């Protein structure tokens, strides 16, 4: 199982960033090209929204399935299988002649590639001590922040120079390179004692985790805080390009600036994780998030056609999300060493399932204005605060008893 030599620290970081960030890039890189894709495939806005919604559904299902599978069969085999599915699905997207093919291919793209989001973080838990985990998760979160900043800009440049199909060809080439590097450089990290372990039924493991207050505190917290960010992803292309008149390149630039708040939050987590607990960092994120959501609602009511009325509050929200997401991941990785894959899979499934539901609701409410974006963001922000407050005492009791 351990025939591949262990890489150095920098190589580890680059490999982990690659497998965690590639599915995130696929979420955002095609957003500036949506109007052109709609024209080429004769698709409605609702149909194109499905390419995003079903990607999130596939993301969630991939996490739910890949967690226990990587506990049972190892990290490397699943990464190689998932990467192959992602490669084939990306090629199918590039060749799609109808929106139905595009929707199906996007679902498969997520089912295959998104296992890396779980397995990359499980490998961090397998291979590094607690202090190193905090630093690495901060770097991975920064990578996840940079991905949606760079991806739309890259997608816009490709779409304007070569056409939208080349966006998916680039994803295919990236997947092929990823598969090669995983095969050559990434070692298996599943603990050796797990090879002969008798595995508890997956459903029983999941039911036990769903009844664990500590686990649910951080799972629901990350789901809610991510849903304060996702409405911007879902609505921004139509809202900023069609209503406010931005070009695809201008939209990509504004998107990158806005998501810069996430990068700043991730950097803040990396600097503070050595001195503060996950709960302390989450408390700071909660106040930032509530403030940003309230400001977004007020600004878009007072100045509905103003770009800054959306961008400035979203910068504050993104800052809080960049701080909260790695804090939740850091906290939930600690107590579940024996079932790290299953726990991580269910944790991220809950996050993505909430996100897919958020996307469906946004799709139904979307009317071309900033109202649905602001309303859904405020609702998710309030839910984030309630989860942190209402589940706090139970989570601390369970944490103490597990230690």
RODO-2510 file (C-alpha; in nm, 4 decimals, decimal comma):
residues 403
     n   res          X          Y          Z
     1     x     0,0000     0,0000     0,0000
     2     x     0,2882     0,2423     0,0810
     3     x     0,5169     0,1885    -0,2190
     4     x     0,5029     0,5543    -0,3267
     5     x     0,7739     0,7629    -0,1514
     6     x     0,6374     1,0334     0,0765
     7     x     0,6829     1,3791    -0,0818
     8     x     0,8334     1,6797     0,0936
     9     x     0,6179     1,9422     0,2700
    10     x     0,5883     2,1745    -0,0307
    11     x     0,5011     1,8892    -0,2644
    12     x     0,2418     1,7678    -0,0150
    13     x     0,0848     2,1128    -0,0093
    14     x     0,0781     2,1403    -0,3890
    15     x    -0,0745     1,7928    -0,4297
    16     x    -0,3400     1,8622    -0,1661
    17     x    -0,4249     2,1986    -0,3227
    18     x    -0,4619     2,0320    -0,6613
    19     x    -0,7041     1,7599    -0,5526
    20     x    -0,9093     1,9896    -0,3268
    21     x    -0,9298     2,2927    -0,5583
    22     x    -0,9882     2,1326    -0,8995
    23     x    -1,3580     2,0544    -0,8371
    24     x    -1,4009     2,4057    -0,6929
    25     x    -1,2554     2,5591    -1,0093
    26     x    -1,5096     2,3633    -1,2158
    27     x    -1,7911     2,5274    -1,0186
    28     x    -1,6967     2,8840    -1,1150
    29     x    -1,4877     2,8800    -1,4322
    30     x    -1,7839     2,8603    -1,6710
    31     x    -1,9992     3,1295    -1,5018
    32     x    -1,8934     3,4188    -1,7327
    33     x    -1,9762     3,2006    -2,0352
    34     x    -2,3331     3,1189    -1,9280
    35     x    -2,4965     3,3685    -2,1699
    36     x    -2,2981     3,2206    -2,4629
    37     x    -2,3734     2,8635    -2,3530
    38     x    -2,7441     2,9541    -2,3365
    39     x    -2,7351     3,0809    -2,6949
    40     x    -2,5311     2,7866    -2,8276
    41     x    -2,7483     2,5197    -2,6638
    42     x    -3,0797     2,7115    -2,6951
    43     x    -3,1212     2,6849    -2,3176
    44     x    -3,3295     2,8894    -2,0753
    45     x    -3,1938     3,0487    -1,7573
    46     x    -3,3737     2,7833    -1,5526
    47     x    -3,2057     2,5025    -1,7483
    48     x    -2,8625     2,6595    -1,7046
    49     x    -2,9330     2,6998    -1,3336
    50     x    -2,9667     2,3194    -1,3270
    51     x    -2,6056     2,2839    -1,4473
    52     x    -2,5084     2,4605    -1,1254
    53     x    -2,7674     2,3030    -0,8952
    54     x    -2,6989     1,9455    -1,0075
    55     x    -2,3263     2,0061    -0,9791
    56     x    -2,3900     2,0876    -0,6125
    57     x    -2,6092     1,7755    -0,5791
    58     x    -2,3288     1,5666    -0,7298
    59     x    -2,0818     1,7403    -0,4997
    60     x    -2,2894     1,6408    -0,1969
    61     x    -2,3431     1,2795    -0,3106
    62     x    -1,9745     1,2399    -0,3942
    63     x    -1,8815     1,3394    -0,0417
    64     x    -2,1370     1,1080     0,1168
    65     x    -2,0162     0,8097    -0,0856
    66     x    -1,6426     0,8766    -0,0964
    67     x    -1,5953     0,9097     0,2804
    68     x    -1,6711     0,5493     0,3781
    69     x    -1,5209     0,4137     0,0528
    70     x    -1,1851     0,5764     0,1263
    71     x    -1,1959     0,4321     0,4804
    72     x    -1,2502     0,0856     0,3333
    73     x    -1,0429     0,0831     0,0132
    74     x    -0,7870     0,3565     0,0690
    75     x    -0,7354     0,7167    -0,0390
    76     x    -0,5376     0,6725    -0,3629
    77     x    -0,7655     0,4223    -0,5444
    78     x    -1,0680     0,6437    -0,4930
    79     x    -0,8864     0,9569    -0,6073
    80     x    -0,7788     0,7791    -0,9263
    81     x    -1,1297     0,6476    -0,9976
    82     x    -1,2948     0,9823    -0,9232
    83     x    -1,0416     1,1707    -1,1342
    84     x    -1,1086     0,9422    -1,4309
    85     x    -1,4849     1,0040    -1,4084
    86     x    -1,4201     1,3785    -1,3816
    87     x    -1,1989     1,3682    -1,6927
    88     x    -1,4582     1,1850    -1,9041
    89     x    -1,7410     1,4129    -1,7829
    90     x    -1,5376     1,7284    -1,8597
    91     x    -1,4814     1,6046    -2,2145
    92     x    -1,8558     1,5374    -2,2444
    93     x    -1,9276     1,8983    -2,1383
    94     x    -1,6906     2,0288    -2,4059
    95     x    -1,8701     1,8245    -2,6737
    96     x    -2,2274     1,8812    -2,5502
    97     x    -2,4786     1,9510    -2,8265
    98     x    -2,7780     2,0007    -2,5962
    99     x    -2,8417     2,1422    -2,2515
   100     x    -2,9603     1,7991    -2,1344
   101     x    -2,6176     1,6498    -2,2115
   102     x    -2,4521     1,9409    -2,0341
   103     x    -2,6669     1,8929    -1,7223
   104     x    -2,5951     1,5180    -1,7060
   105     x    -2,2225     1,5684    -1,7664
   106     x    -2,2018     1,8326    -1,4943
   107     x    -2,3595     1,5904    -1,2470
   108     x    -2,1030     1,3218    -1,3365
   109     x    -1,8220     1,5770    -1,3242
   110     x    -1,9108     1,6535    -0,9626
   111     x    -1,9658     1,2891    -0,8645
   112     x    -1,6162     1,2016    -0,9827
   113     x    -1,4005     1,5006    -0,9039
   114     x    -1,5471     1,6208    -0,5777
   115     x    -1,4261     1,3193    -0,3797
   116     x    -1,0962     1,5101    -0,3612
   117     x    -1,2562     1,7704    -0,1347
   118     x    -1,3110     1,4995     0,1289
   119     x    -1,0045     1,2837     0,0714
   120     x    -0,7582     1,5742     0,0647
   121     x    -0,8640     1,6826     0,4121
   122     x    -0,8707     1,3231     0,5389
   123     x    -0,5096     1,2908     0,4228
   124     x    -0,4257     1,5979     0,6287
   125     x    -0,5808     1,4232     0,9302
   126     x    -0,3952     1,0984     0,8517
   127     x    -0,0483     1,2359     0,7958
   128     x     0,0023     1,5516     1,0047
   129     x    -0,0154     1,6467     1,3736
   130     x    -0,2830     1,8789     1,5109
   131     x    -0,0790     2,1985     1,4797
   132     x     0,0246     2,1194     1,1225
   133     x    -0,3375     2,0371     1,0425
   134     x    -0,4453     2,3896     1,1375
   135     x    -0,1809     2,5482     0,9137
   136     x    -0,2510     2,3154     0,6200
   137     x    -0,6268     2,3634     0,6441
   138     x    -0,5647     2,7385     0,6395
   139     x    -0,3608     2,7042     0,3202
   140     x    -0,6244     2,4773     0,1636
   141     x    -0,8935     2,7279     0,2527
   142     x    -0,6837     3,0025     0,0924
   143     x    -0,6575     2,7852    -0,2184
   144     x    -1,0331     2,7397    -0,2131
   145     x    -1,0640     3,1179    -0,1867
   146     x    -0,8276     3,1840    -0,4762
   147     x    -1,0044     2,9297    -0,6990
   148     x    -1,3256     3,1316    -0,7445
   149     x    -1,1182     3,4497    -0,7837
   150     x    -0,9024     3,3134    -1,0640
   151     x    -1,1474     3,0715    -1,2284
   152     x    -1,4022     3,3246    -1,3656
   153     x    -1,1233     3,5493    -1,4973
   154     x    -0,9622     3,2523    -1,6699
   155     x    -1,2986     3,1319    -1,7984
   156     x    -1,3796     3,4766    -1,9355
   157     x    -1,0465     3,5001    -2,1188
   158     x    -1,0889     3,1523    -2,2680
   159     x    -1,4490     3,2193    -2,3678
   160     x    -1,3680     3,5499    -2,5430
   161     x    -1,0600     3,4167    -2,7262
   162     x    -1,1308     3,0496    -2,7975
   163     x    -1,4974     2,9893    -2,7147
   164     x    -1,6760     2,8365    -2,4165
   165     x    -1,6059     2,4722    -2,5130
   166     x    -1,2357     2,5286    -2,4493
   167     x    -1,3158     2,5974    -2,0842
   168     x    -1,4129     2,2336    -2,0392
   169     x    -1,1204     2,1156    -2,2502
   170     x    -0,8898     2,2973    -2,0065
   171     x    -1,0612     2,1174    -1,7165
   172     x    -1,0039     1,7888    -1,9006
   173     x    -0,6321     1,8602    -1,9397
   174     x    -0,6093     1,9594    -1,5727
   175     x    -0,7775     1,6336    -1,4725
   176     x    -0,5312     1,4316    -1,6818
   177     x    -0,2354     1,6070    -1,5168
   178     x    -0,3915     1,5508    -1,1741
   179     x    -0,4298     1,1779    -1,2393
   180     x    -0,0672     1,1522    -1,3475
   181     x     0,0636     1,3310    -1,0364
   182     x    -0,1561     1,1257    -0,8015
   183     x    -0,0297     0,8032    -0,9597
   184     x     0,3362     0,9073    -0,9434
   185     x     0,3734     1,1159    -0,6282
   186     x     0,0831     1,0805    -0,3836
   187     x     0,1277     0,8062    -0,1205
   188     x    -0,1488     0,6101     0,0491
   189     x    -0,2141     0,7584     0,3948
   190     x    -0,4830     0,5302     0,5335
   191     x    -0,3528     0,3948     0,8685
   192     x    -0,2018     0,0472     0,8334
   193     x    -0,4122    -0,0932     1,1184
   194     x    -0,7246    -0,0079     0,9150
   195     x    -0,6437    -0,2818     0,6624
   196     x    -0,7587    -0,5630     0,8884
   197     x    -1,0327    -0,3681     1,0622
   198     x    -1,3884    -0,4900     1,0575
   199     x    -1,5900    -0,1996     0,9248
   200     x    -1,9111    -0,0908     1,0920
   201     x    -2,2052    -0,0588     0,8490
   202     x    -2,2012     0,2844     0,6875
   203     x    -2,5622     0,3624     0,7753
   204     x    -2,4950     0,2841     1,1420
   205     x    -2,1890     0,5124     1,1417
   206     x    -2,3860     0,7941     0,9821
   207     x    -2,6769     0,7582     1,2245
   208     x    -2,4360     0,7708     1,5164
   209     x    -2,2744     1,0869     1,3794
   210     x    -2,6121     1,2496     1,3168
   211     x    -2,6921     1,1967     1,6838
   212     x    -2,3593     1,3445     1,7976
   213     x    -2,4080     1,7047     1,9107
   214     x    -2,0425     1,7946     1,8637
   215     x    -2,0419     1,6692     1,5063
   216     x    -2,3729     1,8345     1,4190
   217     x    -2,2689     2,1701     1,5650
   218     x    -1,9868     2,2152     1,3158
   219     x    -2,1641     2,0397     1,0278
   220     x    -2,4667     2,2685     1,0483
   221     x    -2,2480     2,5727     1,1115
   222     x    -2,0418     2,5217     0,7955
   223     x    -2,3582     2,4479     0,5957
   224     x    -2,5269     2,7693     0,7075
   225     x    -2,2240     2,9941     0,6672
   226     x    -2,1573     2,8557     0,3184
   227     x    -2,5174     2,9408     0,2268
   228     x    -2,4435     3,3058     0,3085
   229     x    -2,1900     3,2970     0,0252
   230     x    -2,3516     3,0688    -0,2334
   231     x    -2,6449     3,2975    -0,3304
   232     x    -2,3852     3,5388    -0,4676
   233     x    -2,2358     3,2601    -0,6811
   234     x    -2,5796     3,1579    -0,8083
   235     x    -2,7154     3,5063    -0,8821
   236     x    -2,4136     3,7202    -0,9615
   237     x    -2,3728     3,6250    -1,3288
   238     x    -2,7273     3,7216    -1,4247
   239     x    -2,7545     4,0119    -1,1805
   240     x    -2,4261     4,1835    -1,2646
   241     x    -2,4142     4,1140    -1,6388
   242     x    -2,7773     4,1518    -1,7396
   243     x    -2,9176     4,3979    -1,4854
   244     x    -2,6096     4,6123    -1,4185
   245     x    -2,4610     4,5773    -1,7700
   246     x    -2,1142     4,4411    -1,6892
   247     x    -1,9210     4,2562    -1,9600
   248     x    -1,8051     3,9007    -1,8937
   249     x    -1,4517     4,0254    -1,8179
   250     x    -1,5782     4,3024    -1,5889
   251     x    -1,8003     4,0515    -1,4125
   252     x    -1,5073     3,8144    -1,3610
   253     x    -1,2990     4,0987    -1,2160
   254     x    -1,5753     4,2043    -0,9744
   255     x    -1,6295     3,8410    -0,8754
   256     x    -1,2570     3,8038    -0,8036
   257     x    -1,2452     4,1212    -0,5916
   258     x    -1,5488     4,0127    -0,3922
   259     x    -1,4181     3,6652    -0,3251
   260     x    -1,0936     3,8314    -0,2122
   261     x    -1,2690     3,8679     0,1228
   262     x    -1,2696     3,4883     0,1526
   263     x    -0,8951     3,4842     0,0929
   264     x    -0,8436     3,7447     0,3658
   265     x    -1,0570     3,5384     0,6058
   266     x    -0,8558     3,2247     0,5335
   267     x    -0,5336     3,4134     0,5978
   268     x    -0,6820     3,5434     0,9238
   269     x    -0,7635     3,1868     1,0297
   270     x    -0,4130     3,0657     0,9497
   271     x    -0,2600     3,3402     1,1638
   272     x    -0,4977     3,3011     1,4582
   273     x    -0,5446     2,9234     1,4719
   274     x    -0,2315     2,8793     1,6804
   275     x    -0,3580     3,1178     1,9523
   276     x    -0,7368     3,0809     1,9471
   277     x    -0,9809     2,7912     1,9649
   278     x    -1,2138     2,7013     1,6802
   279     x    -1,5108     2,8283     1,8835
   280     x    -1,3472     3,1662     1,9449
   281     x    -1,2806     3,2078     1,5731
   282     x    -1,6357     3,1038     1,4891
   283     x    -1,7719     3,3635     1,7311
   284     x    -1,5771     3,6358     1,5505
   285     x    -1,6982     3,5049     1,2138
   286     x    -2,0598     3,5070     1,3330
   287     x    -2,0586     3,8809     1,4149
   288     x    -1,8879     3,9679     1,0863
   289     x    -2,1380     3,7554     0,8945
   290     x    -2,4456     3,9036     1,0607
   291     x    -2,3132     4,2552     1,0033
   292     x    -2,2461     4,1871     0,6364
   293     x    -2,5882     4,0289     0,5787
   294     x    -2,7677     4,3222     0,7447
   295     x    -2,5643     4,5722     0,5427
   296     x    -2,6440     4,3826     0,2197
   297     x    -3,0179     4,3981     0,2862
   298     x    -3,0124     4,7707     0,3687
   299     x    -2,7800     4,8725     0,0829
   300     x    -2,9656     4,6825    -0,1894
   301     x    -3,2960     4,8314    -0,0686
   302     x    -3,1609     5,1876    -0,0713
   303     x    -2,9461     5,1588    -0,3888
   304     x    -3,0874     4,8672    -0,5937
   305     x    -2,8878     4,9554    -0,9074
   306     x    -2,5545     5,0253    -0,7356
   307     x    -2,2697     4,7782    -0,7793
   308     x    -2,1066     4,8749    -0,4475
   309     x    -2,4313     4,8036    -0,2625
   310     x    -2,3657     4,4363    -0,3397
   311     x    -1,9859     4,4201    -0,3457
   312     x    -1,8987     4,5968    -0,0180
   313     x    -2,1343     4,3931     0,2071
   314     x    -2,0277     4,0732     0,0284
   315     x    -1,6630     4,1501     0,1091
   316     x    -1,7529     4,1457     0,4789
   317     x    -1,9549     3,8248     0,4388
   318     x    -1,6711     3,6601     0,2454
   319     x    -1,4248     3,7573     0,5203
   320     x    -1,6421     3,5780     0,7758
   321     x    -1,6842     3,2715     0,5525
   322     x    -1,3081     3,2439     0,4977
   323     x    -1,2588     3,2490     0,8745
   324     x    -1,5468     3,0131     0,9629
   325     x    -1,5021     2,7314     0,7104
   326     x    -1,1497     2,6170     0,8089
   327     x    -1,2423     2,6626     1,1776
   328     x    -1,5330     2,4175     1,1378
   329     x    -1,3146     2,1722     0,9438
   330     x    -1,0367     2,1916     1,2024
   331     x    -1,2758     2,1243     1,4895
   332     x    -1,4608     1,8332     1,3318
   333     x    -1,1501     1,6436     1,2190
   334     x    -1,0159     1,5864     1,5703
   335     x    -1,2369     1,3291     1,7524
   336     x    -1,3035     1,0779     1,4699
   337     x    -0,9682     0,9212     1,3758
   338     x    -1,1076     0,5683     1,3286
   339     x    -1,3796     0,6878     1,0889
   340     x    -1,2087     0,9977     0,9463
   341     x    -1,3333     0,9371     0,5922
   342     x    -1,6935     0,8689     0,6910
   343     x    -1,7050     1,1646     0,9302
   344     x    -1,5543     1,4002     0,6720
   345     x    -1,7840     1,2671     0,3999
   346     x    -2,1013     1,3212     0,6031
   347     x    -1,9734     1,6591     0,7253
   348     x    -1,9219     1,7872     0,3713
   349     x    -2,2382     1,6164     0,2447
   350     x    -2,4451     1,8175     0,4923
   351     x    -2,2710     2,1350     0,3738
   352     x    -2,3312     2,0625     0,0059
   353     x    -2,6872     1,9339     0,0567
   354     x    -2,7797     2,2626     0,2229
   355     x    -2,6058     2,4454    -0,0614
   356     x    -2,7975     2,2507    -0,3271
   357     x    -3,1235     2,3319    -0,1461
   358     x    -3,0186     2,6968    -0,1297
   359     x    -2,9506     2,6906    -0,5043
   360     x    -3,2945     2,5440    -0,5770
   361     x    -3,4677     2,8093    -0,3671
   362     x    -3,2663     3,0887    -0,5267
   363     x    -3,3545     2,9520    -0,8713
   364     x    -3,7256     2,9642    -0,7856
   365     x    -3,7122     3,3141    -0,6336
   366     x    -3,4808     3,4726    -0,8911
   367     x    -3,6456     3,7742    -1,0547
   368     x    -3,3445     3,9658    -1,1859
   369     x    -3,3200     4,1866    -0,8773
   370     x    -3,0894     4,1704    -0,5740
   371     x    -3,3809     4,0849    -0,3426
   372     x    -3,3493     3,7029    -0,3476
   373     x    -2,9714     3,7268    -0,3021
   374     x    -3,0030     3,9565     0,0000
   375     x    -3,2957     3,7668     0,1539
   376     x    -3,1389     3,4201     0,1291
   377     x    -2,8071     3,5521     0,2598
   378     x    -2,9773     3,7096     0,5632
   379     x    -3,1744     3,3917     0,6374
   380     x    -2,8620     3,1743     0,6214
   381     x    -2,6678     3,4207     0,8384
   382     x    -2,9357     3,4093     1,1074
   383     x    -2,9377     3,0283     1,0935
   384     x    -2,5566     3,0255     1,1339
   385     x    -2,5811     3,2364     1,4506
   386     x    -2,8628     3,0207     1,5927
   387     x    -2,6674     2,6978     1,5341
   388     x    -2,3633     2,8350     1,7151
   389     x    -2,5693     2,9579     2,0095
   390     x    -2,8230     2,6759     2,0475
   391     x    -2,5854     2,3811     2,0038
   392     x    -2,2979     2,5268     2,2005
   393     x    -2,3533     2,3681     2,5462
   394     x    -2,4222     2,0211     2,4047
   395     x    -2,1172     2,0341     2,1828
   396     x    -1,8856     2,1350     2,4673
   397     x    -2,0202     1,8535     2,6895
   398     x    -1,9660     1,5928     2,4203
   399     x    -1,6189     1,7247     2,3448
   400     x    -1,5212     1,7001     2,7092
   401     x    -1,6532     1,3479     2,7446
   402     x    -1,4711     1,2338     2,4304
   403     x    -1,1386     1,3626     2,5527
***
